[in-house]
Amino acid sequence: MNVVEAIKERCSVRTYENKDVEDEKLQILLECARLAPSASNLQEWRFIVVRDRKMRSSLAQASRNQSFVAQAPVILVCCAESGEHTMTCGEKSYPIDVAIAIDHITLAAVELGLGTCWIGAFYADKVRKLLGIPESVPIVSLLTVGYPGAGATRPKSRLALEEVFRYEHW
């Protein structure tokens, strides 16, 4: 599979098989995140790997009671070491850098036969308390990882190219 095929195949998975993610595959995903680019090469992303069933259940509750979050055998809690760096364009770099690292994971997961789902619907204060994350550490997203269950994939609905792109000016 090439990267274009992985991009076309990737979708948000909300049903997972009751099957653990092999350590070797998880290490590949983590390595892909580690190799992601970042502003000024700060590499501020930090991840907490959660496999414990009880903690996954607690994280699902902190994610607005989305039960599929607990169903995933791995939850990555995607954070940033600091939220201080601002790029010249005026944007904070950490949410962008963490998102790039997450996207590396999502695409590598497809190639490995795994599914993922970005979770933005969560209560950061509850996640912070559950995992002992310091107040100074921004939590950007949660990411579920596992083998897609039956009916987990569906066709993507995307805008047409001409609706998204403009050439030479707005």
N, C-alpha and C positions, 0 to 999 in steps of 0.2 A: 504494500500500500504506500502511495506517496502522499505528501502533505495536502495536495489539492483534494485527493480522494477522502482523506481524513476530515478535511473541512466540510466537504459535502455530506459526509456521513454523520458527523457529530450532531447530537441533539440532547436536549435535557431529559435525563432518565429519572423517572419517579417511581419505578418499580424495579426491585432488585431480587435476584436469586438468593437463596439462603446458602451462599458459598463464599468462603473467605477469599480475599485477594492474596495471592502468593507474595511472599516477601520479595522475591526477585522482581516481580512486576511493580510492586510498590516502590522499590528502590530506583527503578528506571524512571518512574513518574517524578520522584523527588529530585533525581539528577537533572531531569529536563527543566524543572523549575529553577534549580540552582544555576543553570546555564543561561537563563533568560537575560536579556539586556535590561539595563536600568539607567536612569538619569545620573550623569556624572559617575557611573559605575559604582554607586553607593551600595547596591545590593541590600537594600533595607528590609526585604521581605523576610518574614519568619513564619514558620508553620508549626502547628501542633497536630500531631497525628493521633487520632482517637480511634481505637479499635474496641475498647471495653464496652460490652453490651449495655451495662447500666449507665455509663456516661453518655453513650449514644442516645439512649432513651431520654436522659435529662436534656441533652442538646436539642432533641426533637421538640420537647416541651418549650424550650427557650426559643425555638424557631416557629412560634405561633402554632404549636401542636401539629406540625406537619409530620404525620406518622411515617412517611417514606424516609425521612431523614434517619430515623432509628433503624430502618430496614437495611440501609446501606452498611456493609461491613467495615467501611472506613469513612471517617469524616475528617477532612482537613480544615482546621481553623486557620484562616489566612490573615496574618497580621503584618504590621510594619514595626521595625525597631524604633523608628522615630517618625514624627510627622512634620519635621521642621524644614526640610529642604523645599524651596520654591524655585521652579524653573524660570528662566528669563521671560517666558511667555506669561508668567503670573500664576500658573497652576502649581498646586502641590504635586510633588512627584510620587509620593508613596501610593496613592490609590491607583495610579496608572501603572507603576512598576509592579505592584502586587497583581494587578489584573493581567499584565503580560505573562507573568510567571504562571498564573492560574491557567491561562489559555494554552501555554506550553503543555501543562498537565492534561488538559482536556483533549488536546489533539493526540498526544502520545497514548492516552487511554484508549481512544478509538482503535489505534493500530494494534493495541494489546488485547482487544476484544472486551474492553471495559467500558462502562458508561459513567457519566458524571452529571451533576446538576449544581449550578451556582445557586447559593442560598443567600439572598439579601434580606429576606423577611426573618429577622431574628432580633432579639433584645440583647444588645451588646452588654448591658449591665449584668444580665443573668449569665451570659456566656463567660464574661470576665470573672464573675464570682465562682462559677463552677470549675474553671480551669486555673484560677489564681493568676490571671493576666493583670499586670500592673496597669494603673490608670493612664500612664504615659504611653502605653502601647496601643495604637489604633487597631481595631479589628475591622478588616475590610469586608470579608465574606467568609462563608462556610462553603465547603465543596464536598458533596457526597461522591463516593467512588465505590463501584462494585460491578458485578456482572449483571447486565440488563435482564430483567425478567420478561416473561411472555407479555407481548403487547406494549413493551416499554418505549418503542420507537414509533414516531409518526412523521409524516412528511412536513417539511419546513414551509412556512408561509413567509415569503420575503418580498419586499418592494422590487419593482422592475429597476434595472440599471439606470434608465433615464430619469427615474424619480430620485435617485440617490446621488448621481454624479453630475457635476457641471464642469465645463471645460473653459479654461482661461479666465473666467470671472463668474461672479454669482449670477 
